[in-house]
Amino acid sequence: MKSLRFLVPLALFVVLALFLAVGLKLDPREVPSPLIGKPAPAFKLTQLEAPTATLSREDLLGKVWILNVWASWCVACREEHPVLVAFARRKVVPIYGLNYKDQRPDGLAWLAKQGNPYETSLFDFDGRLGIDFGVYGVPETFVIDKQGIIRLKHIGPITPEVLRDRIEPLLKTLQQT
């Protein structure tokens, strides 16, 4: 009976150690999104650059596009921005921005200084569309197909490797269908 008393805590320790070992090998950027394979949330927001103009999900149906969530106050967005600018110059697919929880003048000034890779940026002052997309923080990037279905969610800055290894092959496949 005494040996059983020591085996239970030992077994619990082993189980917890296994969970910890598995968890440490996971990539925090690979948080699964329940929206993958589902329609992008419906939206109709004003454009950052033109407060009287709007853009909706329906306006983008029929083309493959990227939605990049960014903000002028986001340090990591500064890391990825040159990658997005270079990618946008290649005109592979249109990139739309979602200016998240920002001030309109700050977002405009940031784009004027850093360069603007976006066809347009949606202005999400209160973050409601970001919440609908399940945004944890900025930057986050979504690839959306011609039918308006979310096919990929990337958390964190886009790097040249992420573009080359994950996003561009997916874009190529989606454009062929």
C-alpha positions in Angstrom: 0.0 0.0 0.0 2.8 2.4 0.8 4.4 1.9 -2.6 1.1 2.8 -4.3 1.1 6.1 -2.4 4.4 7.0 -4.2 3.3 5.8 -7.6 0.4 8.1 -8.0 2.4 11.3 -7.6 5.1 9.9 -9.8 2.5 9.0 -12.5 1.0 12.5 -12.3 4.5 14.0 -12.6 5.3 11.9 -15.7 2.0 12.9 -17.4 2.5 16.6 -16.7 6.1 16.3 -17.9 4.9 14.8 -21.2 2.3 17.5 -21.7 5.0 20.1 -21.1 7.4 18.5 -23.5 4.8 18.3 -26.2 3.7 22.0 -25.6 7.3 23.2 -25.8 7.7 21.8 -29.3 4.6 23.7 -30.6 5.1 26.9 -32.6 3.0 29.7 -31.0 2.5 31.2 -34.5 0.6 28.0 -35.5 -2.5 28.7 -33.4 -5.3 26.9 -35.2 -8.1 29.2 -36.3 -11.7 27.9 -36.3 -12.2 30.2 -39.3 -10.0 28.2 -41.7 -12.2 26.8 -44.4 -15.1 29.1 -43.5 -16.3 32.3 -45.1 -14.5 35.5 -44.1 -16.7 37.6 -41.8 -19.1 40.0 -43.5 -17.9 43.6 -43.3 -18.4 47.0 -44.8 -15.9 49.5 -43.4 -14.6 52.9 -44.4 -11.3 53.1 -46.1 -8.4 54.6 -44.2 -7.4 56.8 -47.1 -10.9 57.8 -48.0 -13.3 58.1 -45.0 -16.4 58.5 -47.3 -15.6 55.3 -49.3 -16.3 51.8 -48.1 -15.2 48.3 -48.9 -17.1 45.2 -48.2 -16.4 41.4 -48.3 -18.7 41.2 -51.3 -16.6 43.7 -53.3 -13.7 41.2 -53.1 -15.5 38.0 -54.1 -14.1 36.5 -57.3 -10.4 37.1 -56.5 -7.8 35.7 -54.2 -6.6 38.3 -51.8 -4.6 38.9 -48.6 -5.8 40.7 -45.5 -3.0 42.1 -43.3 -3.9 43.4 -39.9 -1.6 46.2 -38.9 -1.4 49.4 -36.7 0.9 52.4 -36.5 1.7 51.6 -32.9 2.7 48.0 -33.7 6.4 47.3 -33.4 6.3 43.9 -35.1 4.4 45.5 -38.1 7.6 47.6 -38.7 9.5 44.3 -39.1 7.2 42.8 -41.7 6.3 46.0 -43.6 9.3 46.0 -46.0 8.5 42.4 -46.9 4.9 43.4 -47.7 6.0 46.4 -49.7 8.4 44.2 -51.8 5.7 41.5 -52.2 3.1 44.1 -53.3 5.4 45.4 -56.0 5.3 41.9 -57.6 1.5 42.2 -57.9 0.9 38.5 -57.2 -2.4 39.2 -55.5 -3.9 42.3 -54.0 -3.1 43.0 -50.3 -5.7 44.8 -48.2 -4.9 46.3 -44.9 -7.0 46.3 -41.8 -5.8 49.3 -39.7 -6.6 47.9 -36.3 -7.5 50.0 -33.2 -5.6 53.0 -34.5 -6.1 56.7 -35.1 -6.8 57.6 -38.7 -4.1 60.4 -38.9 -1.5 58.0 -37.3 -2.2 55.2 -39.7 -2.0 57.6 -42.7 1.3 59.1 -41.5 2.7 55.7 -40.9 1.9 54.6 -44.5 3.3 57.8 -45.9 6.5 57.2 -44.1 6.9 53.4 -44.5 5.3 52.9 -47.9 1.9 51.6 -48.7 1.7 48.0 -49.9 -2.1 47.9 -49.7 -4.7 48.3 -52.4 -6.5 50.1 -49.6 -6.7 49.8 -45.8 -10.0 49.3 -44.0 -10.3 51.5 -40.9 -11.2 49.4 -37.8 -11.0 52.0 -35.1 -12.9 50.0 -32.5 -11.5 46.6 -33.5 -14.8 44.9 -34.2 -13.8 43.4 -37.5 -10.6 42.2 -36.0 -12.6 40.5 -33.3 -14.8 38.9 -36.0 -11.6 37.6 -37.7 -10.3 36.2 -34.3 -7.3 38.6 -34.2 -5.2 38.0 -31.2 -2.8 40.9 -31.9 -1.1 42.6 -34.7 0.3 41.7 -37.2 -1.8 38.9 -38.4 -2.4 37.9 -42.1 -5.1 36.0 -43.8 -5.3 34.5 -47.3 -8.8 34.4 -48.7 -9.9 32.6 -51.8 -12.2 33.6 -54.7 -15.3 32.4 -52.9 -14.4 34.5 -49.8 -13.2 31.5 -47.8 -10.3 31.9 -45.3 -7.5 29.5 -46.3 -4.7 30.6 -44.1 -4.1 32.6 -40.9 -0.5 33.6 -40.0 0.1 35.2 -36.6 3.1 37.5 -36.3 5.3 39.2 -38.9 5.4 37.9 -42.4 9.0 37.0 -43.3 10.5 36.2 -46.7 10.5 32.5 -45.7 6.9 32.5 -44.7 6.0 34.1 -48.0 8.1 31.6 -50.0 7.3 28.5 -48.1 3.6 28.9 -47.1 1.8 31.8 -48.6 3.0 31.9 -52.2 2.5 28.1 -52.9 -1.1 28.5 -51.5 -1.7 31.5 -53.6 -0.6 29.7 -56.7 -3.0 26.8 -55.9 -5.9 29.1 -55.2 -5.4 31.2 -58.4 -5.6 28.0 -60.5 -8.9 26.9 -59.1 
